[in-house]
Amino acid sequence: MLVVKALHISFVVAWFAGLFYLPRLFVNHAMVEDVATRERLALMEHKLYRFMTPLGILAVVLGFWLWFGYGDMIAIGGWLHAKTALVSLLIVYHLYCGRVLRDFAAGRNTRSHKWYRVFNEVPVLVLFAVVFLVVLKPF
């Protein structure tokens, strides 16, 4: 199980790298005016999303493996349910990022770079909450 845990942590870190960087690309994309730069950013966004999606899937699958592999010992306490809810929020966030990049690619973005700057902070807040839940197990 330690190998599964190490892989889970590694895939979570890699997935979060994408969750941190993709919205930052959206900030830049919302600011540019020239077509060549917009197309280049759309391509970068698409490639990053395709790369980070399997990382997120593996992180979630390995997380469930840990949850069910440890049995009832780990399922004691509401912290795990709170963590699962936050991971569900991250999955929705990830899928919404896919929608945003399709809107950018089609020229349908309606949001400002300021909105994307705030949007960019969501995974940071979720990461802090999840780490504190996992380490402290407060309830």
Secondary structure, DSSP 8 states (H G I E B T S, - for coil): -HHHHHHHHHHHHHHHHHHHHHHHHHHHHHH--SHHHHHHHHHHHHHHHHHHHHHHHHHHHHHHHHHHHHTHHHH-STHHHHHHHHHHHHHHHHHHHHHHHHHHHTT-----HHHHHHHTTHHHHHHHHHHHHHHH---
